Amino acid sequence: MQMPTLSCLRSLPVVVLLTAMLLQHAASAAAPRPNIIVIFTDDQGYEDIGVFGSKSIKTPNLDRMAAGGLMVNSFYAQPVCGVSRAALMTGSYPIRVGEPGNLKRLHTVPHPQELTMAEVLKAAGYATAILGKWHLCLADRSAPGGYDPATMPNGQGFDYFYGTPLYNGAHVAVTDAPFRSPVFRNREVVVKAVENWDYITADYTREAITYITANRAKPFFLFLSHNMPHIPLGASPAFKGKSAGGPYGDAIEEIDWSTGEILRTLRELGLDEKTLVIFTSDNGPWIETTHAMNPAGKAFIPRDHSGHAGPLRGWKMSAWEGGSRVPFIARWPGKIPAGGRSDQILTTMDLLPTFAALAGGTLPASLRLDGVDASEFFLGKSPRNPRTEYLYYTGCRLTGIRQRQWKLVIPRPANPPGTGWWGRLIEEIREPQLFDLQADPGETINVAATHPDVIAALNQRLQAARTELGDIDRTGQGARFFEPGPRTLQVPVKTASKL
C-alpha cells in the first residue's frame, strides 16, 4: 500500500488525515525489528570455512548458514584485534575514534563518550549482551578486577557481560608466559586466572543459549566474541585432536558446532525468522612460524596452530588482503535471500548504521561515521552496497586504498615507525603498487605501469583521507576528541619499533 505524501495529507479532512496517520504508524510498527546476533571469531583466516575454500576444516553448520543467507567475498575488518573491535563498535575507522587522554593506542580504547553499537541498540529498546573477548578497555589497578569500569562492556552499553577483558594470551601455550586472563561476569571476577582454554567455546555457547532463551520475548543484541582460534588454543574433548586441520582446526570445528547450537535454539524458540545472525572474524590468521617470519628467527607458532588466508596474500598485522579481509556470512530467513554471494565491498564499520536502520535506532545527525547503511543490500532490495572503497590503516599509518576492483599500495619502509609490534610483519614497499583484486586477489601482478590514471585518482582520494582522518604524521580534521590537548601516539614516529 502506497501512503500519501505529506503535502497530500494536509489537504485532507481531519478524519481522513488521522486515519492515514494511523495506517502509516501501523505500517511502521509492522516493519521487522530483528534480534541481532554477531558471532565474531579471533584470528580466523579468510579460507578457514568450508564454503570459503577450506579442505581440512569441516564446518557443516556454517556452510548451511551460508546456503541460507548471504556470503560477502570482500568483507573487511581491521588487521589487528583491538582496532578491529573498535571499528565494529563505533562504525568508524579507529584513527577517527576518540580515546582517553587523546592517546592513539595500538589497541584502540574508545573514549567512554564514544557512541557504541550497544548503546545505539539499547536506546532502541534492545537487551544487550557480550559473551567473550572485549579488548577495548584500560587497565586500572584500583578498579575491581584491574580494569577501568567506564571502558568495560557494562560502561559502554552492554547490560550483560561474561568473558575476558583482553585476549587469552600471546603465546602458543598458557605456560609460555606469566600472563593469565581473568573471566568477568559483569563487573565481578568469576575466574581469577584461566589456566586452560579447552572449555571456553562450550562455556560461551551455554551462556548464549541461556541468554537467548531468557530474552526471547523482546528484541535483543548478542555479541558472541569468541576467544578462539587465537593462541593459546583450546577445544573440548569432543573436538580435541579430531580435525584434519590440527589444533587450530579443532577450535574452528567447535565454533562451527557452537554456531549450529545457536541456530538450533533459534528454531526451537520460534525466533529463526526474527533474528539476523552475522558470522565473521576480527582479522586474518596469525601466521608467524618464526619471529617476524625471519628465516633465521626463533620458532614461534607451529603451522597447525594458525589458519589460512588463501587465496589472499598476507596475514594478521600485514597490510595485504590477508590481514583485514575475512569471511562473512549473514542469515535472516525470509528477509535475506538465500544462496547469495557478493563481491561488493562491506566492512565491520557498516554494521552499526545497518543495525540502527533495521532496529529503528537513532544516530545523532552531527556524528560522522565511516560506516554506511547496507540494509537495502542485505535484504536483497539493492544489488549494490553504498560503500565503494576501503582504506587500509596500520594503526595510524595509511598504507593503501581499495576502490571497486583496484587496490593501491603506497610506499613505506620496512617495520614502519609508529606501528609498534605490528611493524615486524610489514615489509618495505619502494614504489606504488596497483592490483586488480577481481582478476588477482592474491596481489601477485603489479599493474601500476599500465594504469596511471587509476593511480592518480586513488592518490587524490588518499590525500582527502589524510585530511579528514589523518595519518601517522598528522591529525585528521574529522578525528574525534573528548578531552583538551593534541593527539599523541603510543609509539612515537621518531622511535623505531623493535623486533
N, C-alpha and C positions, 0 to 999 in steps of 0.2 A: 504494500500500500504506500503510495507516494504522498507525503504530508505536505500541506500548503506552506507557501513561503510566508515570512513574517509580514511582508507588505500586503499579501492577500488577506492574512488573518485580521489585519487592522480594519479592513472594510466589512467584516462580517458582523452580524448581530451578536450580542453578548452570549446568548445560549450556545450558538454555534461555535463561537470563539472558545468558550470554556470546554465544550465537547472535544474540539480539535486539540486543545492543550492537554486534556486528559488522555486522549488517544496517543499523543506524542510521548507523554510521560510513560504510558503503559508500554509503548514500543521500546523506549529506552530501558525501562526496568526489565523487559524481557531479554535484552541483549545479554549474552553469556558472560558471566564473571567467573572465569575458571579458577579452580585451585591451581597452584603453581608449584611444581617440584623441579628443582635444579640439582642434578647429580653431577658433581664436579670431582674428577679424579686428579691425582697429583703425579705429574711426570709421565703421563701415558702418551705414547707416541701416536702419530697420525695413522700408522698402519696396524695398530695393535687391537683391532676389532675385525672379526671375520669379514664383514661386508666392506671394510676399508682395505682388505687385502691380506690379513694375517693368515699364514698357512700353518702356524704352530700353536696358536692360542684359539681355543674354542669359545665362542660367545653366542650361543644359540638364542638367548633372550634378547640381547642387543640386536642381533640380526633380525629377529621377528619385530622388534620395536621399529627398526629402520624400514622394514617392509610395510609396516602400518602407518608410516609417517613420512617425514622429510629428512633427507640427508643433504648436508651442505659440504661441498668439496673444498671451498675456500673460506673456511671459518678461522678467524684469528683471535687468539688470546694475547698474552704478552710472553716474553721469553723466560721469565723467572716468577717464582711463586707469589711473593708479596705484591709486586706490581700488577700481576695478573688479577689477583683478588681485589685490588683497589680499583682497577678498570671496571670489573664486573659490578662492584657495589656502588660506584659513583657515576657510571656511564660516561667516564671521561678518561682521556689519556692521563696516565699517572703524573706526567710532568705538569699538568694543569692543576692537579689536586692540591688543596691547601693542607699543610702538615703542621703539627705542633712545633712552635719555635721557628717556623719558616725554614726548617732544615729538610732538604731533599735527601731522603734516605734511600739506600739501595733496595730495601724492602719498604715500600710506601706505607706510612701510617696516616690514614685520613684524619684530619682535624675533627674533634667532636662536633664542630659546627658544619661539617660537610653533610650534605643530604645523601642518605644511603637508600639502596633498593628496599631494605627492610622498613625504613621509615616511611617511604612513599606508600608501600602496600599496607602498612599498619594504619596509616591515616585514611586509607580507602576502606578500612573495616576488616582487614585480614588478620588472622592469627599468624604469628611469625616465629620461625624456629630455625636454628642452625644446629646440625649434628656433624661434628668432625672438626677439621682444621680451620682456624680463623686466620692467624698470621697477619693481623692488621693492628697490632697493639704495641704499647710501650711498656717496657719493664719499669716497675716501681716497687722497690724493696719494702716500702712502708705500707703497701696495699695488701689486702687479703690475696694470698696466692702469689704475690710478687709482680702483679701487672696492674697498670692504671685502669681502674674501672670505667672511666669515661671513654677509653679506647677499646674496651672489650665488647663483645656482642650485645650484652644487655644495655650498654650505654649507647649503642648505635642502631637501635630499632628492633632488636630481636627480643620477643617475650621469653623465649626459652633457648638455652644453650647447653649442649652436652658435647664436650670434646676437648681438644687441645688448643692452647693459646697460640702456639707456634707450630713448627714442623715436628716430626717424630725423631729426627736425627739427621746427621750429615755424614754418616759413615756406614759401611756395609753391615756391621754388627753393632748391637747396642753396647757391647762391652769394649768396642774400639775407642770410645771417648767417654769422658766423665758426664756429659750431658744426659739428663733423664727428663722426659717430658711429664708434666702433671696432666691430669684429666679433671676438668671442671664440670660441675652441674650448676648452671647459672653462675653465681659468684663464689660458690663453695668448692674447694678442692676435695674431690672424692677419691682420687688416686694420686698419691704424692709423687710417685716416680714409676713410670712404666718400664718394666724390665723385659717384657716380651710382647711383641706386636701381633702374635698369631691370632688373637681373638677380636681385634679391633673392628674388622669389617662386619663380623657377625653381631658384635655389640651394637654398632650403629644401625644395622638392619633391624634388630629387635626394637631399638628406640624409635626408628622411623615408623614401623608398623604400629607401635603403641600411640605415637603422636597422631598419625593419620586417623586411626580409629577413634581417638578421643576428640578429634576436631572435625569429624565427618559432617556435622550438621551446619557448619559455617565455612566461609571461604578461608583457605589457609595458604601460606607460603612456607615451603620447606626447602632449605638449602642443605643438601646432604653432601658435605665436603669431605670426601674420603682422604685419609692419610696415605693410603696405598695408591699406586705402587712405588712411592718414594722409599728410598733406603732409610733405615734398615727395614727389609721386607718382612712380611708375616702372612700366614694363611692358616686357617683352622685345619684340624686333622682330616676333614672330608676332602680338602683340596691340596694339602701339602704333599709335594712330591708327585702329583698326578698329571701335571701339564707337560706337554712336549716343549713348552716354552720355558722350562726351568722354574726357579723360584719366582721370577717376575711373572711368568705365565700363570703360576698358581694364584698369585694375588689378583690378576686380572680376571681369571675364571671365577674366583669367589665374588668379585664385584659384579660380574655378569649374573651370577646366582642371586645376589642381593637385589639387582635391578628386577629380576624376574619375580622375586618375592614381593616387591613393592607394587609391581603391575598386577600381580595376582590379588593382592589386598584391595587395590582399587576396584577390580572387577567384583570381588565378593561383597564389597560395601556399596556397590552401585554408583561408584564415583568415576568409573572409567571415562565416560563421555563428558564428565565435568572437570577433568583435570588435564592440564598441559604439563607434559613431562619433557624436560630437556636433559640430554646427556652430552657432556663434553669434558675436556681436560684443561688444566691451568696453563700448560706449556708442553713443549716437546719432551722427549725422553732424555734422561740424564746419562749420556754415553760418555764416559771418561775412564777408559780402561787403564790408562796411566795418567798421572797428574798432568793436567793441561794437554793431554793427548801427545805428550812429548815421547818420541820413541825410546829415549833414554830415561824417561821419568819413572818414578816409583809406581808399582802396580797399585791400582785403586779399585775400581768397580768391575767385578767379573762380568763378562758379557751376558751371562744368563740372569743377571740382576738388573738389567735395564732393557728398554724397549727399542722400537724401530720406527723411524720416521719415513721410510721409503714410500714412494719414490722420491721424496723430498731430500734436499741437501741439508746437512747440519743437524743440530740437536739443541737441547736446552742450553740457554745462555748465548748461543750463536746468533748472528744477525741474518742467517739464511732462513729459508722457509721452514725447515725442520725445528726451528726454535720456537716459533709462535703460531704456526698453522697446525691445527689439531682437529681430531674427528668431532663431528657434531650431528646429533640426531634430535629431532623434535617430533613429539607424538601427542595428538589430541583427537581421538576418534570422533568422526562426524564433523570436525571443524578443519583440521589439517588433512588435505587429500593424501591418501595412502600411496606409497610407491614413488614418492617424489625424490628426485636427485638433482641438485642445482649447482652450477658453477658461479652463482652470484656471490659477491663479497659480503660477508657478515662478520660481526665481531662481538665479543663479550660486552662491549660498551653499548651495543644496540639493544641488549636485553632489558635494561632499565626503562627506557622510553616505550619499548614494546609492551612490557608487562603493565606499565602505567596505563597505556591505552586500552588494553584488554580488561584491566581491573577497574577502570573508571577512576584511576588515581589522578592526582593533580601535580603538575610540575610547575614551580614558580616561573613566571614569564621572564624574569630577569636572570634566571640561571642558564648559563651557557654550557651545554653538554656537547660531547663529541659523538655520542650515540644517536642513532636515528630510529624512528618508529617503523619497525618492519612488520607490523601486524597484518597489513594487507598482503604482504608477501607470504607470511606464514600461513594465512588462511586460504591461499590459492586465488585471491581476488586480483592479484597483480603478478605477472611473471618476473617482474624486476623488483629488486630491493632498492630503496632510495640511496644506499651507500654506493659510491663509485671508487673509493680509494681507501688505502690503509697506510699509515705512517709507521715506519719501523724505528722504534726508540730502544736503545740500550740504556736503561735508566734515563738520564737527561741528555744522552747523546743521540742525535738524529743520524741514522745510518742509511736510510733509503725510503723509497715510496713505491707503492703499487697503485696504478690506475688501470682499471679493466684488466687486460692481459699483461700489461707492461710493468716490469719492476726495474727501477733504477737503484743501483747500489753505488753510494758515493765514496770517495777516497777516505781512508782512515789509517792510522798507524796500528801496528800490532799491539795487543794488550793496551787499548786506548786509555790515556789518563782520565781519571774521573769515573771509571767504570768498576773500580774495586775488584772484588773477587770474580766478577763476571768476565773481566777482560782476559783472563787466562785462556779462554776458548774463542777469542776473536782475533783473527789473523789480519795481516796488513792488506789493504787494497790501495794500489797506487794510482789507478786511473778509473774513471767512471765505467761501470759495467751495466749493460742493459740486457734484460732477459724477457723473452716471450713465454710467460708461465703457462699459457694454454698449450703451446707446442712443446715446451721444455720445462716441465715442473721441477726437474732436478737441477735447474740453473747450471747447465753444462756448456751452453753456447752463448758467448757474449756477442750480441748483435749491435753494439753501440756504433760501430763504424758505418752501418748502413741506415741508421735512423737518427740523424742529428736533430731533426725536427721534434721527435718524441722526447729526446733528452732535454732540449731547450724548454719545452712545455713543462716537463716534470721538474726541472730545476727552478722554474718560475714558481711553481706550486710549493716547492720546498722552502723557497725564500719567504713565502707568505706564511708557511707553518712556523718558521723560526720567529717571525714577528709576533704571531698570535700565541703560540705555545711555548716557544723558547728553544734553547739548545744548550749544550754543555757550557758554552761561554756567554750565555745571555738569558735574561728572564723575559718570558713572553708577556705581551700586553694583556693577554687574557688569563694569565695564571691567577689562581685564587689565593688570597691571603686573609687570615682572620686575626692576625696579630701585627703590630707595627714592626718595621725593620725590613732589611733586604733578605732575599733568598741566599742561603748558604748551602754548600754541598757536603754531604757526609764524607766523601772522598774528594778533597780539593783537586782541581785540574793540575795544579803545579806539582802534585805528589804522584809520582809514578806508582801504579799498583804493583804489589809484589806477587810473585808466583808462589 
